[in-house]
Each structure stands twice: as structure tokens, then as C-alpha cells.
């Protein structure tokens, strides 16, 4: 399964994430959340972006958790970054959902007026 993300610089980006537990979809408990971290290099300690996705982000129609990035969040220099997604359980433990994977930011021509 290819989880590489390719997004345009300074553009809103939305995707869905379906979590499987065997053959069944996994639905987050009220006190669980998904944590997404983006770094320039996987070995860096600081995040460029770290955001959480609550259980309420589940879309019944899609059967997935909606993950969206704003134009401000994607206003990054073009190039290769790395991200991963973890499930933060109620006891604070993290479980890998998507391991360290490439995220490519491609150049955009049209820019937002400041």
C-alpha cells in the first residue's frame, strides 16, 4: 500500500484515512485520537506540523476519518518531507497507523494575496 502524499504548496488538502482492525473498520473511542506529525527530515526532533484528529472527524458516508490541511499549513517550501500517523489510545500510548512515509510538496504558481 502506497501512503505517499503529494500536495501543492499553499493549497488546501483533504483526504480520508480508514483504519482496519483485521477485516473490520476501527472506530476511535471518545478518548482516543489520531496524531499526524510532519518533519523535514525523519530524524529531526521538531515538527513542522503536528495535528490531532478527533473521533468526531469520522465521516460515515466515506467510512474514513477526514484529515485536512489548510493553505497556511501547506505553505511549505517545495521538496520532500516525512510524516507518520499514530493512534493515541486513552492511556496515552501511541500505536503506528502509517509509519514514516514521504510527503512531497510541489510548487504552486498562484499565490494568495497578502
C-alpha positions in Angstrom: 0.0 0.0 0.0 1.4 3.4 -1.0 0.8 6.1 1.5 2.9 8.8 -0.1 1.2 12.2 0.0 1.7 14.6 -2.8 0.2 18.1 -2.2 0.5 21.5 -3.7 2.3 24.3 -1.9 -0.1 26.7 -0.2 -3.2 24.7 -1.2 -5.9 23.2 1.0 -5.6 19.4 1.1 -8.1 16.9 2.3 -8.0 13.1 2.4 -9.7 10.2 4.3 -8.0 7.7 6.5 -9.6 4.3 7.1 -8.2 2.2 10.0 -8.6 -1.5 9.8 -8.6 -4.0 12.7 -8.4 -7.3 10.9 -11.4 -7.2 8.5 -13.3 -4.6 10.5 -13.1 -0.8 10.4 -11.6 0.5 13.7 -13.6 3.4 15.2 -11.9 5.6 17.7 -13.2 5.8 21.2 -14.2 9.2 22.6 -10.9 9.5 24.4 -8.7 8.4 21.5 -7.3 10.5 18.7 -5.1 10.3 15.6 -1.8 12.2 15.7 -0.2 13.3 12.5 3.4 14.6 12.5 5.3 16.2 9.6 9.0 16.8 9.7 11.5 18.0 7.1 13.7 15.0 7.9 12.6 12.0 9.9 15.4 12.3 12.4 14.6 15.9 13.3 13.2 16.4 16.7 11.0 19.4 15.9 7.8 19.2 13.9 6.9 21.4 11.0 3.3 20.5 11.7 1.7 18.3 14.4 -2.1 18.0 14.5 -4.6 15.8 16.0 -7.7 14.3 14.5 -10.6 13.6 17.0 -13.2 10.8 16.8 -15.7 13.4 15.6 -13.7 13.7 12.3 -15.2 10.3 11.2 -17.3 10.6 8.1 -20.0 7.9 8.0 -20.5 8.4 4.2 -16.8 7.9 3.4 -16.2 5.4 6.1 -13.0 7.2 7.0 -11.5 9.9 9.2 -11.2 13.2 7.3 -7.8 14.8 7.5 -7.5 18.3 6.2 -4.7 20.8 5.9 -5.3 24.5 5.4 -3.4 26.7 2.9 -1.4 28.1 5.9 -0.4 24.5 6.9 0.7 23.6 3.4 2.6 26.9 2.9 5.9 25.0 2.9 9.0 25.1 0.6 8.7 22.6 -2.2 10.5 19.4 -1.6 10.3 16.1 0.3 9.2 15.9 3.9 8.2 12.9 6.1 5.1 12.2 8.0 3.5 9.5 10.1 0.2 8.8 11.8 -0.3 7.3 15.2 -3.3 6.3 17.2 -3.1 7.8 20.6 -5.0 5.5 23.0 -6.8 6.5 26.1 -3.8 5.6 28.3 -1.5 7.9 26.2 0.2 5.0 24.4 0.8 5.5 20.6 0.2 2.8 18.0 1.5 3.1 14.5 -1.1 3.5 11.8 1.1 4.8 9.0 4.9 4.6 9.5 7.4 7.1 8.4 6.4 8.0 4.8 7.3 10.6 2.2 5.2 13.7 1.8 6.0 15.7 -1.3 5.2 19.4 -1.6 5.1 20.6 -5.2 5.5 24.2 -6.3 2.4 26.4 -6.9 2.3 29.4 -9.2 -0.8 31.2 -8.0 -0.3 32.7 -4.5 -2.8 34.1 -2.1 -2.8 37.9 -1.9 -1.4 39.0 1.5 
